[in-house]
Amino acid sequence: MIIPTAKNTKTITDLREKAIELLEDTKKSGPTFIFHHSKPKAVMLSIEEYSNMMEMLEDYFDSLKGKELEENPQKGGIALEQLAKKYRLSV
């Protein structure tokens, strides 16, 4: 877990006045916490960090769905081997 520190915490005013600089700092240093009236309001991430995070979440939810399907197989489906044979695919 990333904890807000003096280095990675900025205000709405900072964002308004130095947006490009904050974006560059975020890309170099990692997530930046944006505060408004001493309360956290947002977290800025580089596009790379955001993409990686979304990919990890997608992989995690896919694995959960896979486990769920293994534990509760649904009737009426077609086995992968049958589909592969039908469409001449290698598995």
N, C-alpha and C positions, 0 to 999 in steps of 0.2 A: 504494500500500500504506500502510495506517495503522500507524504505529509507536507502541508504548506509551510514554507520557511520564508525568511526575508528575501532570499534570492528568487524564489519562484512565485511570489505573491505580488500582484499589482492591483491597482484600483481602476474603476471605470474611467476616472479622469486620465490616468496613465494611458489607458487604451484609446481614449478619444484624442489625446495629444500626440501619442507616439505609436500609432498602430503598426506601421511598417517595422519599426525597431522591435516592438514586442513580438511580431510574427517571426522575425529573424532570430531573436533570442530563444523563442520557443522551439524553433527548428534545431538550434544548437544545443540547448540545455535541457530540453524535455518539457513536460506539461507546465503551464502557467495558470495559477489560480487567480481569478478575477473577483475582487471584493467590491461591494457597494454598501456604504454605511457600516463598515466593519463586519459584514456578513458575506459569506461565500455565495456567489451568484452563478459562476461559470468556470469551466476549465478549458483552456486553449491547448490544442494538440497540433503537432505537425500533421500533414496529410499522411505521411508515412506511418506515424504512430497510430493514427486513426484507422488506416487501412489494415495494419497488423492486428489491432484490437478487434476490429469487426471480423476479420478472418478467423481469429481464435474463437470468438463467440460463435460464429457459424459452425466451426468444427466441433465445438463443445455441444451445441444443440443437435447437430447431426448424430453425434455419438449417443446422446440421450435418446433420440428417436430410434436409433438402431437397437439399443438395449431394450427399449419398450417393445419394439416389433419382435425381437427374439423371445422375450418373455410372454408376449401375447400374440402369437401368430394369427393373422386374419385368414379366414377361409375364403376360397374363391380366387385366390391369387394364382399367378403362374410362376413356377420355379425359375430361377435364373438360368439353370442348365437348359430348360426347355426353350426359353427365349433365345438363348445363344444358338441352340441347334436349329431352331426355326429360321433365324435370320443369318445363319452361318457366321457367327461371331466367335472369337476365342475368349475364353474366360480364364 
